[in-house]
Amino acid sequence: MHGRVVMAGVGMIPFTTPSRTAPYPEMAEAAARAALADAGLEYAQMQQAYVGYVYGDSTCGQSALYGLGQSGIPIVNVNNNCATGSTALWLARQAIASGTVECVIALGFEQMQRGALGSMWADRPSPFERFDTVAHEVQGVSEAPLAAQYFGGAGREYAERYGMDPRVFAQISVKSRKHAANNPYAVFKDQLTVEEVLASPAIYGPLTRLQCCPPTCGAAAAILCSEEFARKHGIDASVVIRAQAMTTDTSSTFDEKSMIKVVGFDMAKTAADQVYAAAGVGPEDIGVVELHDCFTTNEVLSYEALGLTPEGTAEKFIADGDNTYGGRVVTNPSGGLMSKGHPLGASGLAQCAELVWQLRGQAAGRQVDDVRLALQHNIGLGGAAVVTLYEKVG
């Protein structure tokens, strides 16, 4: 690997609910065109494409890009659960950093259906069998949605371990909506109170409906290139990927009989630690973070997995306002998955777009002041975690 990888362009479309979505090729093409326009490039200049989605037939990636032209380039379809978008980004960065190609597009989209996520293939073993075995052993069997059982159980375990009032989780929903109010791409912008969050229907453990991200639809894209390509084509090279890591589960996910481990705490911590070590920085140097808040409980866990606050101190971190504007690090200025929406294949690249805009100073009403380093955290159960550190240079 050699040279820094330049974030040449990013783009996304406003996320929507399933009842209002356009077909996935239309959404994907719009996001890709936005990223190309941001970079000042044409699709014909792309040398490879990595396209992520979870719910779709094989080669949907080709269908999503063929509206831009049939250039014959390699198009790789990517599916890594909720980490799909950032996995496409990880592959694109590797292609540039290895010197294999000079300019690549990463695209993510999802056209989702209403209701809780579920398996599409009931006639074969589930990839979650190991996870279910641990969950059932730790907390029994429930009719609640599977993901809510995992993340709700993890939140309950955290609250019991550290003596935290479970009501604290509801404060994440309130913060999320405040941030989303300034994001034209976000779905859910109505402001909430803690009381309203807690009064919404109970789902599992400490989770209520307003603490769970609902299915949404959308698309986002990024153009990555080498520094030499950027110089040659007059591309804005002010934002680069300084470090990136991708991890999967280790034995601790299953052996420690902990729901906190089941939902990827160790994956995320390992990836973050690798990124900090590679970049020679620490979490105290980060000014803004887009992290994987699929449930309010996971945002709290992620504060500690990413080292933003020591383990067991998230309640104070939240109470002191250190997770928002005026605090130590602004978390999810976009509104996060909770309020921006979580179209699985698009989420990682939407996080990427937000952080590039933040580093360029283009985030308008949600702009974080004086940002030079931005951290992205995207996980998918099953499992995969991708942590990316972006830097403003020059």
C-alpha positions in Angstrom: 0.0 0.0 0.0 1.3 3.4 -0.8 0.2 7.0 -1.0 -2.9 8.6 0.6 -6.3 8.1 -0.9 -8.2 11.2 -1.9 -11.9 11.6 -1.3 -12.5 13.2 -4.7 -16.3 13.5 -4.5 -19.3 12.4 -2.5 -23.0 12.5 -3.1 -26.3 11.2 -1.7 -30.0 11.7 -2.1 -32.5 12.5 0.6 -33.5 9.3 2.4 -37.2 8.3 2.4 -39.6 5.8 3.9 -40.5 2.7 1.9 -43.9 4.1 1.0 -42.2 7.1 -0.8 -39.2 5.5 -2.4 -38.1 5.6 -6.0 -36.9 2.3 -7.6 -33.3 1.4 -6.6 -31.7 2.1 -10.0 -33.1 5.6 -10.0 -31.9 6.3 -6.4 -28.5 4.8 -7.1 -27.9 6.7 -10.3 -28.9 10.0 -8.7 -26.4 9.5 -5.9 -23.6 8.4 -8.3 -24.2 11.4 -10.5 -24.0 13.7 -7.5 -20.7 12.2 -6.4 -19.3 12.5 -10.0 -20.4 16.1 -10.2 -18.8 16.8 -6.9 -15.5 15.4 -8.2 -15.9 17.1 -11.6 -15.4 13.7 -13.3 -17.3 11.5 -15.8 -18.3 7.9 -15.3 -16.1 7.0 -18.2 -13.1 7.9 -16.0 -14.0 5.4 -13.3 -11.7 2.3 -13.5 -13.6 0.1 -11.1 -16.9 0.1 -9.1 -17.9 -1.4 -5.8 -21.6 -1.4 -5.3 -23.3 -2.4 -2.0 -26.8 -3.5 -1.2 -28.3 -6.1 1.1 -31.9 -6.8 -0.2 -31.7 -7.4 -3.9 -30.9 -9.9 -6.6 -27.5 -10.6 -7.9 -25.9 -8.0 -10.2 -28.2 -5.2 -9.0 -25.0 -3.2 -8.9 -24.7 -3.4 -12.7 -28.3 -2.4 -13.0 -27.7 0.6 -10.7 -24.7 1.9 -12.8 -25.7 1.0 -16.3 -27.8 4.2 -16.5 -24.5 6.1 -16.4 -23.0 4.1 -19.3 -21.8 0.6 -20.1 -18.1 1.2 -20.0 -17.1 -2.4 -19.3 -15.3 -1.8 -16.1 -15.3 -4.3 -13.2 -18.4 -3.9 -11.1 -18.2 -5.8 -7.8 -21.4 -6.4 -5.9 -21.0 -6.2 -2.1 -23.2 -7.5 0.7 -22.0 -7.3 4.3 -25.2 -6.6 6.2 -25.3 -3.1 7.7 -21.6 -2.6 7.1 -22.2 -3.0 3.3 -21.6 0.6 2.3 -18.4 1.0 4.3 -17.2 -2.4 3.0 -17.6 -1.1 -0.5 -15.6 2.0 0.6 -12.9 -0.3 2.1 -12.5 -2.2 -1.1 -12.3 1.0 -3.1 -9.7 2.4 -0.9 -7.6 -0.8 -1.1 -7.8 -0.7 -4.9 -6.4 2.8 -5.0 -3.8 2.3 -2.2 -2.4 -0.8 -3.8 -1.7 1.1 -7.0 -4.0 -1.2 -9.0 -6.1 1.7 -10.3 -6.2 5.4 -9.9 -9.9 6.3 -9.7 -12.8 4.2 -8.3 -16.5 4.7 -7.4 -18.1 3.2 -4.3 -21.9 3.2 -4.4 -24.4 2.0 -1.9 -28.2 1.8 -2.0 -31.2 0.1 -0.5 -34.9 -0.2 -1.4 -36.4 -1.6 1.8 -39.7 -2.9 2.8 -41.8 -1.9 5.8 -41.4 -3.8 9.1 -38.5 -5.3 11.0 -35.6 -6.9 9.2 -35.8 -10.6 8.7 -34.2 -13.5 6.8 -35.2 -14.0 3.2 -34.2 -17.6 3.1 -36.1 -19.9 5.5 -35.0 -23.1 3.8 -31.3 -22.9 4.8 -29.1 -22.3 7.9 -29.2 -18.7 9.2 -25.8 -16.9 9.4 -27.1 -15.8 12.9 -27.3 -19.3 14.4 -24.2 -18.8 16.6 -25.6 -15.4 17.7 -29.0 -16.8 18.4 -27.5 -19.6 20.5 -25.8 -17.1 22.8 -28.8 -14.8 22.9 -31.1 -17.6 23.9 -28.7 -18.8 26.5 -28.2 -15.4 28.0 -31.7 -13.9 27.9 -34.2 -16.6 26.7 -36.4 -16.6 23.6 -38.6 -13.7 22.7 -41.0 -12.8 19.9 -39.5 -9.3 19.6 -37.6 -8.5 16.3 -34.2 -10.2 16.3 -32.0 -7.1 16.0 -34.0 -5.5 18.9 -33.3 -8.6 21.0 -29.6 -8.3 20.4 -29.2 -4.6 20.9 -31.9 -4.3 23.6 -30.2 -7.1 25.5 -26.8 -5.4 25.2 -28.3 -2.2 26.5 -29.9 -3.9 29.5 -26.6 -5.7 30.2 -24.7 -2.4 30.1 -27.1 -0.6 32.4 -27.0 -3.4 34.9 -23.2 -3.7 34.8 -22.6 0.0 35.4 -25.7 1.0 37.4 -27.0 3.4 34.7 -30.6 4.4 34.6 -31.9 2.9 31.3 -33.8 6.2 30.7 -30.4 7.6 29.6 -30.7 5.7 26.4 -33.7 7.8 25.4 -31.6 11.0 25.5 -29.8 9.7 22.4 -33.1 9.8 20.4 -33.6 13.4 21.6 -30.0 14.4 20.5 -30.4 12.6 17.2 -33.5 14.6 16.2 -31.9 17.9 17.2 -29.0 17.2 14.9 -31.3 15.9 12.1 -33.2 19.2 12.1 -30.3 20.7 10.2 -29.9 17.9 7.7 -31.9 18.2 4.4 -31.2 14.5 3.7 -32.7 13.2 6.9 -36.1 11.5 7.1 -37.1 12.1 10.7 -36.8 15.7 11.9 -39.7 16.2 14.4 -38.2 17.1 17.7 -38.7 14.7 20.7 -38.6 14.8 24.5 -37.3 12.0 26.7 -40.8 11.5 27.9 -42.1 11.1 24.4 -39.4 8.6 23.6 -40.1 6.5 26.7 -43.9 6.7 26.1 -43.6 5.1 22.7 -44.3 1.3 22.5 -41.9 -1.0 24.3 -39.9 -3.2 21.9 -37.3 -5.1 24.0 -35.3 -4.4 27.2 -34.9 -0.6 27.5 -35.7 -0.1 23.9 -38.9 1.7 22.8 -40.0 2.2 19.2 -38.5 5.7 19.1 -35.1 4.2 20.0 -35.0 1.9 17.0 -34.1 3.0 13.5 -36.9 2.1 11.1 -36.4 0.8 7.6 -35.7 3.6 5.1 -34.6 3.8 1.4 -31.8 5.8 -0.2 -28.4 5.9 -1.9 -25.0 7.4 -1.4 -21.7 7.3 -3.3 -18.1 8.3 -3.1 -15.3 8.8 -5.7 -11.8 7.9 -4.5 -8.6 8.5 -6.4 -4.8 8.7 -6.0 -3.0 11.9 -5.2 -1.4 11.8 -8.6 -4.7 11.4 -10.3 -6.1 14.4 -8.3 -3.2 16.6 -9.3 -3.5 15.6 -13.0 -7.2 16.4 -13.1 -7.4 19.4 -10.8 -9.4 17.6 -8.2 -9.9 19.0 -4.7 -7.6 16.8 -2.6 -8.2 18.5 0.7 -9.8 15.4 2.3 -8.0 12.1 2.5 -8.4 8.7 4.2 -5.7 8.7 6.7 -6.3 5.2 8.1 -8.9 2.5 7.8 -9.5 -0.9 9.3 -12.1 -3.7 8.8 -12.6 -6.5 11.3 -14.8 -9.5 11.9 -15.9 -11.5 14.9 -13.4 -13.3 17.1 -14.2 -16.0 19.6 -15.1 -13.4 22.3 -18.3 -12.7 20.4 -19.6 -16.1 21.3 -17.5 -17.4 24.2 -18.0 -14.7 26.8 -21.8 -15.1 26.9 -22.3 -11.3 26.7 -24.8 -9.5 24.6 -22.5 -6.5 24.5 -20.0 -8.8 22.8 -22.6 -10.3 20.5 -23.5 -6.9 19.0 -19.9 -6.3 17.9 -18.2 -4.3 20.7 -14.9 -6.1 20.3 -15.0 -5.9 16.5 -15.5 -2.1 16.7 -12.9 -1.6 19.4 -10.3 -3.6 17.5 -10.9 -1.7 14.3 -10.7 1.6 16.1 -7.5 0.7 17.9 -5.9 -0.4 14.6 -6.9 3.0 13.0 -5.6 5.0 15.9 -2.3 3.1 15.9 -1.9 3.4 12.1 -2.6 7.1 12.1 -0.6 7.9 15.3 -3.6 9.7 16.9 -5.9 9.0 19.7 -9.7 9.4 20.2 -9.0 12.7 22.0 -7.9 14.1 18.6 -11.2 13.5 16.9 -13.7 16.4 16.5 -16.6 14.7 14.8 -17.9 11.1 14.5 -20.5 9.4 12.5 -21.1 6.1 14.4 -23.5 3.2 14.0 -26.6 4.1 16.0 -29.0 1.5 14.7 -30.5 1.5 18.2 -29.9 4.1 21.0 -28.2 1.4 23.0 -25.5 0.9 20.3 -24.6 4.5 20.2 -23.9 4.4 23.9 -21.8 1.2 23.5 -20.0 2.7 20.6 -18.8 5.7 22.6 -16.8 3.3 24.6 -15.8 0.9 21.8 -14.3 3.9 19.9 -12.5 5.2 23.0 -14.4 8.5 23.1 -15.0 7.9 26.8 -13.6 5.2 29.1 -15.7 2.0 29.6 -18.5 2.5 32.1 -18.5 6.4 31.8 -21.0 6.9 29.0 -23.7 8.2 31.3 -21.5 11.1 32.5 -20.3 11.7 28.9 -23.9 12.2 27.9 -24.9 14.2 30.9 -22.0 16.6 30.4 -23.0 17.2 26.7 -19.7 15.9 25.5 -21.4 14.0 22.6 -22.9 17.1 20.9 -22.1 20.7 19.9 -20.2 22.6 22.5 -18.9 19.3 23.9 -15.8 17.3 23.4 -16.8 15.5 20.2 -19.9 15.9 18.0 -21.5 12.5 17.4 -23.7 11.9 14.5 -24.2 15.5 13.3 -26.3 14.1 10.4 -28.8 12.7 12.9 -27.3 9.3 12.5 -29.2 6.2 11.4 -31.9 6.9 14.0 -33.0 10.1 12.3 -31.3 10.3 9.0 -32.5 6.8 8.2 -30.7 3.5 7.7 -31.0 2.1 4.1 -28.5 -0.7 4.9 -26.3 -0.6 1.8 -26.2 3.2 1.7 -25.6 4.0 5.3 -21.8 3.6 5.3 -21.4 5.8 2.3 -23.9 8.4 3.7 -21.7 8.6 6.8 -18.7 9.1 4.5 -20.4 11.9 2.7 -21.3 13.7 5.9 -17.8 13.6 7.2 -16.3 14.8 3.9 -18.7 17.7 4.0 -17.8 18.4 7.6 -14.0 18.5 6.8 -14.6 20.7 3.8 -16.7 23.1 5.8 -19.8 22.4 3.7 -22.2 21.1 6.3 -24.2 24.3 6.7 -26.3 24.4 9.9 -24.8 21.3 11.3 -21.2 22.3 10.7 -18.7 21.4 13.5 -16.1 24.1 14.0 -12.4 23.6 13.3 -12.5 19.9 12.3 -9.3 18.3 11.0 -10.0 14.7 11.9 -13.3 12.8 11.5 -14.0 9.2 12.4 -16.6 6.9 10.8 -17.9 3.7 12.5 -20.2 1.2 10.6 -21.0 -2.3 11.7 -23.0 -5.2 10.5 -23.9 -8.2 12.6 -22.8 -11.5 11.3 -20.3 -9.7 11.4 -18.2 -6.9 10.1 -16.9 -3.6 11.5 -15.3 -0.8 9.4 -13.7 2.2 11.0 -12.3 5.0 8.8 -10.3 8.1 9.8 -10.6 11.1 7.4 -8.2 14.1 7.5 -8.3 17.6 6.2 -5.0 18.3 4.7 -3.3 21.4 3.2 
